[in-house]
Amino acid sequence: MFDRERIYWLAWSRVAGVGPILVDRLYQRFGNLEAAWNADTEAILSIDGVGIQSVTKIVAARAQIDPQALLAAHSIDNPYFWTRIDPDYPRLLKEIPSAPGVLYYRGNVSLAENQGNVPTVGIVGTRDLSDYGKRWARKISSLLASKGFTIVSGLAQGIDTEAHSACLEAGGRTIAVVGTGLDIVYPPRNQALAKEIAQHGLVVSEYAAGTPPDRSHFPARNRIIAGLSRVTIVIEAPVRSGALITAYQANDFGRDVYVLPGSIDSPNSLGCLGLLSRGAQPILGLDHLLELLSSIPQLGTPEQLQLFPIIEVPNPVTKSVASPPPDLAPDLQQVWLVVTCQPTSFDEIVSKSQLSTATVSGILLQLELLGLVTQLPGMRYQR
């Protein structure tokens, strides 16, 4: 049954106009994607967001695909991929509302990393970097690699290239998220770097082999960088920068964003300064960065987290209650029951409540205003 369902995750990924959010709605509506594949027009039309024009296109595209034959032919050029129902699909990525239904990979897989037991940090920034940006991208990436962090970036020219390269030179592990098929390297000058990353880390993409570079792919792949990362660090970014898209998406996913401050006279710093004005954490030095990272939510066992234990925050005096306060709205009760008297990570609250990231974020704010929940450093909450 599991192998059969994987076939339909792949099949739906090949239907134009059906993205990750609609796939999730299909899955929720029909219980599995095989049933969704065999559903009639009227049933698909009942799904929120699907209109007459879109359902006509979906049904026509679906009729052109034989799922079994697709898998056989597709696997020749794309032998390695995860679907969202695969147990090895990256846990952090699965938590975001727009997680790709199919994720292709090449390189060395770390199951501990996929399970969220290895800390991952995204490093992004402008392609037109300054000496200052290059120097700090390399310093930060080298430091974190030496401390056991996996560096996630986008293999683009500029900050991405420096982050990947410095990580590898420090003997660390890095993940490149690309906006092409895995058989195409963009920019072409990073051919050697991509090969080295595949030898010592992982290259991933939501696009099948043979997919060329396209302007629309790169903003889309930025959500995967943010989704794979516990924290996103922006080194340099002008006001119009793909790195800012990554930062905004990380924030939407409930992940922390750190920013390297720069001069107000530098165009490359204006996007970073804008992020700081919106509440991103400034990086005031390497020691300060390590202090910030020590408070991020952890997902592994204590033995797996010895490199960076969580800084213990004294618990405020709280009143433990066994049932929700009276007159609390049902959705607020649902989230409140997940939060305990011990620090609970935002990601765990989202997972256990089975609500969207945006919904949980809004509810937690309401619970804070009611005095029922308090936020701790590192996006952790407790009653």
N, C-alpha and C positions, 0 to 999 in steps of 0.2 A: 504494500500500500504506500509506503514511504517513497520508494523508487518511482512508483507510478505518479505520485503527486508532484515529484520534482519535474517530471516531464511537462506538466501543465504550468508550473512556474516559468519554465523556459519558454513554453509556447506563448503565454501571455506577454512575456517580455518582448516578443517579436511582433506584437500587434501595435501598429502605429496609433498614437493618441491615447494609449493606455499606460499611464505612468504609475509610479509607486503608490501614490495615494489612492488612485482608483483600483489598483490591484488589491490593496488592503480592504477597500469597501466590498469588492467582489468576494474576497475571502470571508469577510464577516457576514455577508448576506447569504452566501450559499454553503458555508462551512468548510469547503475545500475548493480548489481551483479547477478540479476536474468537473465537478457539478456546475461550476460557473461557465466552463467551456461549453457544456451541453445545454445551458439554459437558453430559453427562447427569447425573442426580441422583447416581448412584454415584460418578462422577469428582469432583464437587464435594464430596461427603461425605468423600472421602479427604484433603481439606485439613485441616491442623491447626487446631483451633478451631471447626470446622463440625460441628454436631450435627444430629440428625433434625429438630428443630423449626425450626432456622435454615435448613436447606437447603430445607425445605418452603416457608417464606416467601420465600426467594430465588427458587425456581423459579416460584412463583405470581406474584411481582412482575415477574419477567423476561418472563413470558408476556403481560403487559399492555403491554409496550413494543416498539414498532417502531423500532429504532435510526435508520434512515434518515429516517423521518417525524419522529422526535424532534428530530433535528438541524435540519431545515427549520423546524419550529415554534419550537424553542427559540432559534434564532439571531435571530428577530425582536426579542425583548426582551433577548437576551444576545449581541450581535454580537461582543464581544471577550472571549476567554478563552484560556488556555493549558492544555494537558494536560501531564502529567509527561513525555511523550515529545517535547514541542515543544522545539526548540533554544533558544528564547527564554525558556523557563520559568526563573525565578530560580534561579541555581546554588546559592546558600546554602540556600534552602528545600528544594531537591531532596535535599540531604544528610541531612535529618532523617528518622527512620523513619516519621513520621506525616504526611509531606507530602501536602497535598490532591491528589487525582487531577485535579481541575479547579479552576483559579483564575481568577475573573473580574476584569477590570480596567477602569478608566475613567481617562482623563487622558493624560499624556505619558509614553511609555515611554522609558527610557534603557537601551539595550542594554549599554552598559559597566557600568551598575549591575546589570543582570540577570546579567551574566557574573562578577560579584564583583570588578570592577576599580575600583569606587567604594566607599570605606569607609562602612558603614552602622552606625548606633548606635540602639538602641531606648531610648526614654525613657518610663518608666511610673510610675504612682503613684496615690495615692488620689483619689477624686472630691471628698472633703471636705478640700481642701487648706488649709494655713495660709498666712499672709503669707510666712513663711520658705520654705515649699515652693514657692510661686508665684514668689518672687524668684529662687530658685536654679534652678528649672526653666527660667525664661526666660534666665537668665545662661548656663547650660550649653548650651541649645539655640542661642542666638544665636552663642556662641563657635564651636561645632562647625559651624554652617551657614557661618560666615565662613571656616572652614578647609577647606571642601569636603566635609564629611561630609553624608550623607543621613540625616535624622532619621525614625525609624519609631515610630509610636505608634498608639493605638486610637480616636481621635476621641471618646473619652468626655469627660464633664464633668470638670473639675479639672485634674490634672497633664497629661493628654493634650492638652487644649485649649490650655494655655499653651505646651507644647512645640511643637505645630504652629504656633501663631500667631507665637511668637517667631522660629521658623525662617523663616517666610515674610517677616516684617518685616525680617529680616537679609538677604533676597535669596537664601535657600537653598532646597533641595529637600526635600520631605517626603513620606512614604508613610503613608497612613491604612489600617489594617486594620480592617474593620468586621464586625459580627456579624449583618448583615442583607443583603438584596439591595442592589445598588448604586443602585437607584432609591428607596431608603428611607434617610433620614438619622435616626440616633438618637444622642444626643437631638435633637429637632427644633430646638432653639435653635442648633444648629451647622450649619444649612442653608447660611448664607453661607460659613462656614469650609470646609465640604466642597466647595463650588463653587470656592473659591479654590485649595484643594489640587489639585483636578482640573485647574486651569489651569496650575499650576506644579509639579505632582508627580503622584502616583498614588494612587488609591483602589482597594483590592483586597478581595476577599471569596471565600470558598469557597461562598457561598450564591447561588443564582440569583435573578434579579429577582423581586420580589413577596414575598420571604421577610421576614416581620415580625420585630421584636425578640423574642427568647426567652431566658430566663435561662440555658439550657444552651449557647447559642451563644457567649457572651462568654468563659467559661473556655476553650472550644475555640479561639476565634480568637487567644487569647494565645500558643498554640504557634507560630502563624504570625508574630507579632511577634518572638518569640525566634528563629525559624528564619531570618527575613530579616536579622537583625542580627548583626554581628560581635561586638558587646558590648551587654549590656543594663544600663541605668542605672536604679536605683530611687531616686526622689527622696523620697517619703514613703509609708509603708504601715503601717497598723495590723496587728494580728496576724491578722485575717481580711480579706484583701485580694486582689483579682484580680492585683495587681501581683506578689505573692509567687508566684502560680502561674506567671507569666511568668518570674520569676527561677529558680524550680526547674526549669522546662523548659529554660531556657537552659543551666543547669548540666548537665542530663542530655544536652544536645546537644554538650557539650564547649566551650561558649562562655563567655567571661568575664562576670562579674557585678560591677558597681561600685555602691556604695551611698553616698548622702549621709547622713553621721551626723547624729543629732539628740539632743535631750534625753531622758533616761530618764523625765522627768516628762510627756512628750508622748505621748499614745496613738498619734499618727501616726508616731512614731519607733520604736515597739516592734517592728514587723515588720522594719524596717531593721536594728535592733540585733541581732535574731535572725539575719538573714542574715550580718552581720559575724561573729557567733560561729561560724558555719558555714564561714567562710573567704572570704567575699566581700571585695573590695578596697574600703577606705574612700576617699572622695574628700576630700582635705585642702585643696583649693583648685583654681582653674582651671589654674594651671601644673602642679600635680601631676596633674590629669586628663589634660592633654596629654602628660605624661611617660608615664603609664600607657598611653594609646592608641598611643603611638609604638612599643610593643612587641607589638601584636597581630599575629597572622599575616596576611600580605599575599598576595593572589592574583593581582595584576596584574603587568604588566611594569614595569621600573624607570622608564620614561618616564611611565607612568600613576600612579606612586606617589611623585612628587617632593614632593607636599604633606606627606606623613608617611613619611619613610624609616624603616625598622626600625632600632632601636638595636642596634648590633653588640655581641654578648656574646662575650668571649674564649672560644675553644674550650678546654675542658679537655683534658688529655693523654689521648688515646684510642688504642686499638690497633685498626687497621683489619684486618678479616678478610674473606675472600672468601666463606666459607661459614658457616652457622649453627654455633654450638658443639654438640658432641656431646650426645646425650640430651635435646635441647630438644624439648618437645612440638610436634606439627605446627602447632597454632594459634598458638603462640608464635613458631615459625619464620616463619609467614606474615606476622606483623606485623613481626618483627625484620628481615626482608628488605626491607621497605618503608622502614624508618628507615635513613638514611645517616649518614655522618660529618659531613654538613652539616645545619644546623637544618632540620627538617621539620615543617610545621604539622600539628596534630591532624586538621584536616579533610582534608588530603592523605593522611594515613595511613589514615583511614576509607575514603576514595574508592578508593585503590589496593589496599587489602587486601580490599575488598568484604565487610567484616564490619560488624555493627551498631555504632553509637556506643558502647553500653554494653559490648559485648564487647571492643572495642578499648581502651576506658578501663581495664577490668580487666586485660587482657593487658599494657598498658604499665606498670601498677603492678607486676605480677609481674616484668617485665623490669627495672624499676628496682631491685626488691629483690634480683634476681640480679646486679646490677651491670653489666648489659648495655646499658642505656639510661639517659640522664640527661634530666631535664626542664629546659627553659630558660624564661625569662619569656615570657608571651604564648602559652602552650599549644603550645610548640614542643619537639621531641624530637630527640636525636641519639645515635648509638652512643657 
